[in-house]
Amino acid sequence: MARLKAEAPLFHPGCQITGSTFGAYVEIGAGSRVANSAVGDYSYCDRSCDIANAQIGKFANIASCVRIGATDHPMQKASQHHFVYRSASYWEDAEDDADWFARRAGRMARIGHDTWIGHGAMIKPEVTVGDGAVVASGAIVTKDVAPYTIVGGNTARVIRRRYPEAVAGQMMSLAWWHWEHDALRAALPDFRQLRAEEFLEKYA
């Protein structure tokens, strides 16, 4: 029997989930936190990920210990400590700074379809990682990543293209990630055996 289901995501032990939605066949690894995020069909994260304020496409492959939408502190204020905005934790007569949290929640990170985010990588708020892109392990991504591009380092820089530009364009036009579940199953042998160019020759 298939382990993943269309009807409900698979949450492993110790997950903290708040204000988030999940597509079909989604898996969230043990000890991960997902907050104010939308996770697309077939996407997964491995253990101990921290995902906040993010829109994640379909078929995203997120390795362990990845942080997406890492929050920031008010460096321009007199103090950057969270007593300034988590004030209710410190005083009975003080409220948390709702405007600060609303600003954080609105700074969405966007992860495209068929992406691979390597172990321990960090994606900053308001960054878009394009369809088919790869983020190397340990990378810190502060700027948008073009589709089908491989980036790495601190701060992340382009290593190389995953596919030639023409192939990448054709793959984005094909958009196989929107295929129905049964169509994916029917094409499974070709996903396994064909190179991208051969796959496009058959399906594009």
C-alpha positions as a printed NumPy array, in Angstrom:
array([[  0.   ,   0.   ,   0.   ],
       [  1.309,   3.468,  -0.9  ],
       [  2.639,   5.358,   2.106],
       [  1.581,   8.831,   0.934],
       [ -2.025,   9.839,   0.297],
       [ -3.786,  12.547,  -1.662],
       [ -6.279,  13.176,   1.116],
       [ -3.964,  14.299,   3.925],
       [ -0.276,  15.123,   4.462],
       [  2.006,  12.781,   6.386],
       [  3.417,  14.525,   9.448],
       [  6.202,  12.685,  11.24 ],
       [  6.563,  12.947,  15.04 ],
       [  7.362,  16.269,  16.662],
       [  6.132,  18.557,  13.876],
       [  4.766,  22.007,  14.723],
       [  2.227,  23.138,  12.136],
       [  0.433,  26.508,  12.279],
       [ -1.559,  28.485,   9.727],
       [ -0.452,  26.354,   6.764],
       [ -2.011,  24.387,   3.909],
       [ -0.797,  21.229,   2.2  ],
       [ -1.447,  19.646,  -1.181],
       [ -1.73 ,  15.986,  -2.096],
       [  1.017,  13.457,  -1.291],
       [  2.939,  15.869,   0.972],
       [  5.355,  14.64 ,   3.663],
       [  6.798,  16.7  ,   6.529],
       [  9.827,  15.25 ,   8.317],
       [ 10.188,  14.705,  12.051],
       [ 10.759,  17.749,  14.208],
       [  9.974,  20.232,  11.446],
       [  8.11 ,  23.492,  11.908],
       [  5.84 ,  24.855,   9.178],
       [  4.127,  28.204,   9.799],
       [  2.068,  30.523,   7.58 ],
       [  3.015,  28.538,   4.486],
       [  1.474,  26.686,   1.551],
       [  3.101,  23.436,   0.432],
       [  2.221,  22.131,  -3.026],
       [  1.386,  18.624,  -4.188],
       [  4.082,  15.928,  -3.838],
       [  6.491,  18.256,  -2.03 ],
       [  8.318,  17.087,   1.063],
       [ 10.847,  18.163,   3.619],
       [ 13.164,  15.913,   5.594],
       [ 13.846,  16.196,   9.336],
       [ 14.253,  19.356,  11.389],
       [ 13.27 ,  21.907,   8.772],
       [ 12.014,  25.374,   9.685],
       [  9.655,  26.794,   7.074],
       [  7.803,  30.044,   7.673],
       [  6.045,  32.545,   5.432],
       [  6.647,  30.487,   2.306],
       [  4.875,  29.394,  -0.847],
       [  6.288,  26.068,  -1.99 ],
       [  5.423,  24.659,  -5.393],
       [  4.827,  21.056,  -6.421],
       [  7.49 ,  18.331,  -6.271],
       [  9.856,  20.404,  -4.115],
       [ 12.626,  18.281,  -2.555],
       [ 13.722,  19.876,   0.724],
       [ 16.555,  18.182,   2.603],
       [ 16.99 ,  18.086,   6.381],
       [ 17.768,  21.166,   8.479],
       [ 16.698,  23.637,   5.779],
       [ 15.374,  27.023,   6.84 ],
       [ 13.045,  28.907,   4.52 ],
       [ 11.806,  32.407,   5.314],
       [ 14.273,  32.998,   8.128],
       [ 12.999,  35.902,  10.204],
       [ 14.866,  39.09 ,  10.975],
       [ 15.24 ,  41.54 ,  13.872],
       [ 14.65 ,  45.315,  14.054],
       [ 18.284,  46.377,  13.64 ],
       [ 17.375,  50.044,  13.101],
       [ 15.629,  50.334,  16.49 ],
       [ 17.262,  51.024,  19.861],
       [ 17.194,  47.258,  20.541],
       [ 16.894,  44.282,  18.234],
       [ 15.876,  41.915,  21.058],
       [ 12.475,  40.294,  20.815],
       [ 11.205,  41.925,  23.998],
       [ 10.445,  44.817,  21.63 ],
       [  7.889,  42.783,  19.656],
       [  7.184,  39.735,  21.865],
       [  6.404,  42.093,  24.719],
       [  3.537,  40.084,  26.242],
       [  6.076,  37.45 ,  27.286],
       [  7.746,  39.999,  29.557],
       [  4.976,  42.249,  30.926],
       [  1.384,  41.535,  31.889],
       [  0.22 ,  44.943,  30.628],
       [  2.032,  44.871,  27.245],
       [  0.849,  43.38 ,  23.953],
       [  2.934,  41.848,  21.209],
       [  3.678,  44.15 ,  18.282],
       [  1.04 ,  43.013,  15.779],
       [  2.391,  45.273,  13.027],
       [  5.833,  43.685,  13.268],
       [  4.435,  40.169,  12.948],
       [  2.175,  41.193,  10.058],
       [  5.204,  42.604,   8.238],
       [  7.086,  39.34 ,   8.771],
       [  4.17 ,  37.24 ,   7.545],
       [  3.879,  39.32 ,   4.372],
       [  7.503,  38.813,   3.326],
       [  6.949,  35.499,   1.526],
       [  9.687,  33.251,   0.181],
       [  8.713,  31.347,  -2.981],
       [ 10.051,  27.944,  -3.953],
       [  9.235,  26.73 ,  -7.465],
       [  8.183,  23.358,  -8.827],
       [ 10.652,  20.432,  -9.025],
       [ 13.254,  22.227,  -6.928],
       [ 15.954,  20.682,  -4.723],
       [ 17.031,  22.521,  -1.585],
       [ 20.138,  20.88 ,  -0.1  ],
       [ 20.86 ,  20.048,   3.543],
       [ 21.256,  23.013,   5.834],
       [ 20.491,  25.638,   3.2  ],
       [ 18.791,  28.903,   4.141],
       [ 16.388,  30.836,   1.919],
       [ 15.792,  34.392,   3.074],
       [ 12.404,  36.175,   3.013],
       [ 11.117,  37.573,  -0.305],
       [ 13.478,  35.341,  -2.32 ],
       [ 12.142,  33.307,  -5.25 ],
       [ 13.79 ,  30.017,  -6.197],
       [ 12.694,  29.28 ,  -9.764],
       [ 11.246,  26.065, -11.148],
       [ 13.766,  23.244, -11.503],
       [ 16.486,  25.081,  -9.575],
       [ 18.976,  23.461,  -7.176],
       [ 20.292,  25.093,  -3.986],
       [ 23.471,  23.412,  -2.742],
       [ 23.901,  22.188,   0.828],
       [ 24.74 ,  24.969,   3.266],
       [ 23.971,  27.76 ,   0.808],
       [ 22.52 ,  31.034,   2.055],
       [ 20.237,  32.43 ,  -0.621],
       [ 19.607,  36.168,  -0.428],
       [ 18.654,  36.841,  -4.073],
       [ 16.304,  35.232,  -6.576],
       [ 17.476,  32.047,  -8.284],
       [ 16.613,  31.672, -11.975],
       [ 14.764,  28.542, -13.127],
       [ 16.931,  25.46 , -13.769],
       [ 19.985,  27.102, -12.202],
       [ 22.29 ,  25.555,  -9.579],
       [ 23.535,  27.902,  -6.846],
       [ 25.752,  27.434,  -3.816],
       [ 27.865,  29.233,  -1.237],
       [ 27.516,  32.012,   1.316],
       [ 26.086,  34.104,  -0.1  ],
       [ 24.776,  31.882,  -2.898],
       [ 26.109,  32.389,  -6.41 ],
       [ 25.463,  30.622,  -9.692],
       [ 27.475,  27.415, -10.153],
       [ 26.005,  26.398, -13.503],
       [ 22.744,  25.873, -15.35 ],
       [ 21.02 ,  22.553, -14.755],
       [ 19.838,  22.389, -18.383],
       [ 20.691,  24.502, -21.425],
       [ 18.385,  27.503, -21.636],
       [ 16.358,  26.088, -24.535],
       [ 15.765,  22.794, -22.709],
       [ 14.798,  24.64 , -19.532],
       [ 12.288,  26.716, -21.476],
       [ 10.739,  23.645, -23.062],
       [ 10.503,  21.899, -19.695],
       [  8.737,  24.898, -18.173],
       [  6.318,  24.94 , -21.116],
       [  5.656,  21.229, -20.701],
       [  4.999,  21.821, -16.956],
       [  4.711,  18.09 , -16.221],
       [  4.235,  18.967, -12.539],
       [  0.625,  19.788, -13.346],
       [ -0.072,  16.327, -14.791],
       [ -2.664,  14.122, -13.137],
       [ -1.511,  11.391, -10.745],
       [ -2.361,   8.621, -13.231],
       [ -0.463,  10.374, -16.033],
       [  2.621,  10.587, -13.828],
       [  2.345,   6.866, -13.126],
       [  2.016,   6.064, -16.821],
       [  5.123,   8.111, -17.626],
       [  7.135,   6.743, -14.677],
       [  9.379,   4.506, -16.848],
       [ 10.301,   7.522, -18.964],
       [ 10.958,   9.713, -15.932],
       [ 13.363,   6.99 , -14.768],
       [ 15.132,   6.206, -18.046],
       [ 15.09 ,   9.21 , -20.373],
       [ 17.347,  12.229, -20.281],
       [ 15.542,  15.575, -20.253],
       [ 15.993,  16.109, -23.989],
       [ 14.621,  12.643, -24.768],
       [ 11.698,  13.167, -22.418],
       [ 10.839,  16.409, -24.172],
       [ 11.031,  14.76 , -27.587],
       [  8.397,  12.285, -26.467],
       [  6.057,  14.525, -24.456],
       [  6.5  ,  18.146, -25.525]])
